[in-house]
Amino acid sequence: MAQTYLAQIYVTLRPSVLDPQGTAVQSGLEHMGYTNVAQVRIGKYIEVTLNSESLADAKYQLDQMCDQLLANPVIENYRFELQELFTSMNTGS
């Protein structure tokens, strides 16, 4: 029986890749008076709900999704958190 999982995926630029968007945000923060901000890096947050036969299969599928579409493995790192969703079934009486 397939289980439903919620994946929370975080995609960030590799440390060696320049982040012009993060630099622009940091500059904006400095202009607003937040001079104590040392660095800003911008990333992506993605949620995926999927049905899978097992936790291991869900992890494998998510790795494939991230490698092939959700992240650019040349310049980005990703990690995900996976939790099983429980649905309550109303049997009605």
Kinemage of the C-alpha trace (Angstrom):
@kinemage 1
@onewidth
@group {chain A} dominant
@subgroup {mainchain}
@vectorlist {calphas} color= white
{ca met a 1} P 0.000 0.000 0.000
{ca ala a 2} L 1.417 3.356 -1.004
{ca gln a 3} L 2.142 5.949 1.644
{ca thr a 4} L 1.902 9.705 1.161
{ca tyr a 5} L 4.975 11.758 1.957
{ca leu a 6} L 5.682 15.465 2.176
{ca ala a 7} L 9.141 16.511 1.031
{ca gln a 8} L 10.550 19.890 1.986
{ca ile a 9} L 13.397 20.613 -0.415
{ca tyr a 10} L 16.040 23.302 0.090
{ca val a 11} L 18.162 24.304 -2.907
{ca thr a 12} L 21.170 26.595 -2.411
{ca leu a 13} L 24.052 27.763 -4.527
{ca arg a 14} L 27.322 25.953 -3.963
{ca pro a 15} L 29.679 28.006 -1.767
{ca ser a 16} L 32.080 28.536 -4.688
{ca val a 17} L 29.352 30.119 -6.869
{ca leu a 18} L 28.874 33.885 -6.715
{ca asp a 19} L 25.420 34.995 -5.590
{ca pro a 20} L 24.636 38.407 -7.137
{ca gln a 21} L 21.059 38.330 -5.794
{ca gly a 22} L 22.335 37.690 -2.276
{ca thr a 23} L 24.851 40.519 -2.681
{ca ala a 24} L 22.077 42.888 -3.790
{ca val a 25} L 19.915 41.930 -0.791
{ca gln a 26} L 22.859 42.398 1.568
{ca ser a 27} L 23.485 45.853 0.092
{ca gly a 28} L 19.812 46.738 0.537
{ca leu a 29} L 19.921 45.631 4.154
{ca glu a 30} L 23.003 47.764 4.761
{ca his a 31} L 21.217 50.778 3.281
{ca met a 32} L 18.355 50.107 5.689
{ca gly a 33} L 20.786 50.285 8.608
{ca tyr a 34} L 21.457 46.576 9.110
{ca thr a 35} L 25.221 46.933 8.961
{ca asn a 36} L 25.867 43.781 10.987
{ca val a 37} L 24.829 41.384 8.161
{ca ala a 38} L 28.000 39.582 7.060
{ca gln a 39} L 26.594 37.637 4.089
{ca val a 40} L 23.323 36.798 2.344
{ca arg a 41} L 22.821 33.752 0.124
{ca ile a 42} L 19.557 33.247 -1.761
{ca gly a 43} L 18.051 29.811 -2.412
{ca lys a 44} L 14.796 28.032 -3.217
{ca tyr a 45} L 12.294 26.182 -1.059
{ca ile a 46} L 10.094 23.552 -2.723
{ca glu a 47} L 7.379 21.282 -1.307
{ca val a 48} L 6.469 18.057 -3.058
{ca thr a 49} L 3.778 15.632 -1.939
{ca leu a 50} L 4.219 12.166 -3.380
{ca asn a 51} L 2.895 8.656 -3.017
{ca ser a 52} L 5.446 5.889 -2.705
{ca glu a 53} L 5.610 2.272 -1.625
{ca ser a 54} L 8.375 2.930 0.942
{ca leu a 55} L 10.459 5.647 2.546
{ca ala a 56} L 13.547 4.396 0.698
{ca asp a 57} L 11.722 4.584 -2.642
{ca ala a 58} L 10.465 8.101 -1.860
{ca lys a 59} L 14.032 9.212 -1.050
{ca tyr a 60} L 15.318 7.682 -4.282
{ca gln a 61} L 12.598 9.400 -6.335
{ca leu a 62} L 13.301 12.755 -4.682
{ca asp a 63} L 17.025 12.448 -5.389
{ca gln a 64} L 16.181 11.813 -9.032
{ca met a 65} L 13.743 14.762 -9.172
{ca cys a 66} L 16.298 17.110 -7.648
{ca asp a 67} L 19.161 15.920 -9.875
{ca gln a 68} L 17.100 16.074 -13.062
{ca leu a 69} L 14.855 19.129 -12.605
{ca leu a 70} L 14.546 20.873 -9.259
{ca ala a 71} L 18.234 21.729 -8.800
{ca asn a 72} L 21.169 22.336 -11.105
{ca pro a 73} L 23.789 19.957 -9.661
{ca val a 74} L 26.611 21.866 -11.376
{ca ile a 75} L 26.057 25.033 -9.316
{ca glu a 76} L 23.527 24.088 -6.619
{ca asn a 77} L 23.333 21.815 -3.593
{ca tyr a 78} L 20.080 20.420 -2.283
{ca arg a 79} L 18.800 18.656 0.764
{ca phe a 80} L 15.353 17.512 1.723
{ca glu a 81} L 13.350 16.518 4.739
{ca leu a 82} L 10.754 13.835 4.271
{ca gln a 83} L 7.796 13.093 6.492
{ca glu a 84} L 4.996 10.611 6.167
{ca leu a 85} L 1.562 12.180 6.023
{ca phe a 86} L -1.233 10.446 7.842
{ca thr a 87} L -4.733 10.919 6.546
{ca ser a 88} L -7.669 10.383 8.818
{ca met a 89} L -10.416 8.324 7.339
{ca asn a 90} L -13.911 9.282 8.367
{ca thr a 91} L -15.876 6.066 8.518
{ca gly a 92} L -19.110 7.860 9.273
{ca ser a 93} L -21.655 6.341 11.617
